[in-house]
Amino acid sequence: ICLVITYLVFVLAERIDRILGQTGRSILTRLLGVILAALAVQFVADGIKALMAA
């Protein structure tokens, strides 16, 4: 199912881009950046915990 969703996003990317517009793209970019930063912090924290436990 993930492959189908990915395919649809790629096929419909131009239409999605037009719907979002510049403001929507900016908001989405910032939101995804925050999510990526949170994942990075979590990975670092998990790595430090693993090092301390070893």
Secondary structure as GFF3:
##gff-version 3
##sequence-region A 1 54
A	DSSP	alpha_helix	2	11	.	.	.	ID=ss1
A	DSSP	alpha_helix	13	53	.	.	.	ID=ss2
###
